[in-house]
Amino acid sequence: MAHKVIAHLPGTVELSRRTTKDTLTVWIEEDGETLGNLVIAHGTIEWWPKGKKKKARRASWGKFAQVCEEHISQRKSVRRSKKPVK
């Protein structure tokens, strides 16, 4: 199963200011087929499934954390090098 995750970043995006209209959109594909888009904003996170133009799943950051704790399996932390790979 090959995943492709694409994020188009308009430079530095500060999502912490309440007045910002900036969002971070991540396109997610699996085996060449689009699964959907993840839209990250200051107050919410939204999942737009493939083909759903008007029906997103939206959650506050608190609700998102709760869902992750309840439904996503745990794994041991893996240290990752902060140095870029050459």
C-alpha positions in Angstrom: 0.0 0.0 0.0 1.7 3.2 -1.2 0.6 6.5 0.3 1.2 9.9 -1.2 0.8 13.0 1.0 1.1 16.4 -0.6 1.0 19.7 1.3 1.1 23.0 -0.6 2.5 25.6 1.7 2.2 29.3 0.9 5.5 30.2 2.7 5.3 30.4 6.5 1.7 29.8 7.7 0.9 31.0 11.2 -2.3 29.2 12.2 -2.2 30.4 15.8 -3.7 33.8 15.3 -7.4 34.0 15.7 -7.8 36.4 12.8 -5.8 34.4 10.3 -7.6 33.1 7.2 -4.7 30.9 6.3 -5.2 27.1 6.3 -2.9 24.2 5.6 -4.4 21.7 3.2 -3.0 18.2 2.8 -4.0 16.0 -0.1 -3.8 12.2 0.7 -3.6 9.5 -1.9 -3.3 5.7 -1.6 -2.2 3.6 -4.5 -2.9 6.5 -6.9 -6.4 7.1 -5.7 -7.4 10.2 -3.7 -8.7 9.4 -0.2 -9.5 13.0 0.7 -8.1 16.3 2.0 -7.2 17.3 5.5 -7.7 21.0 6.2 -5.9 22.4 9.2 -6.9 25.8 10.6 -6.5 27.8 13.8 -9.7 26.5 15.5 -10.6 23.3 13.7 -9.4 20.4 11.7 -11.5 19.1 8.8 -11.5 15.9 6.8 -13.0 16.2 3.3 -13.5 12.6 1.9 -13.1 12.0 -1.8 -16.0 13.3 -3.8 -17.7 15.1 -0.9 -17.8 18.8 -1.9 -20.2 19.9 0.9 -19.9 17.3 3.7 -16.7 17.7 5.7 -16.0 16.1 9.1 -15.1 19.0 11.4 -13.6 18.8 14.9 -12.2 21.3 17.3 -8.6 20.6 18.4 -9.8 19.2 21.7 -12.2 16.8 20.0 -9.5 15.8 17.6 -7.2 15.0 20.5 -9.9 12.9 22.1 -10.6 10.9 19.0 -6.9 10.2 18.5 -6.6 9.0 22.1 -9.6 6.7 21.8 -9.3 5.4 18.2 -5.6 5.5 17.1 -3.3 2.8 18.3 -0.2 3.7 20.3 3.4 3.1 19.3 6.7 3.6 21.0 8.4 6.9 20.2 11.1 6.7 17.7 13.9 9.3 17.7 14.4 10.9 14.4 17.5 12.7 13.4 17.1 16.4 13.0 19.9 16.6 10.5 18.9 16.6 6.8 19.8 13.4 4.9 22.3 14.0 2.2 
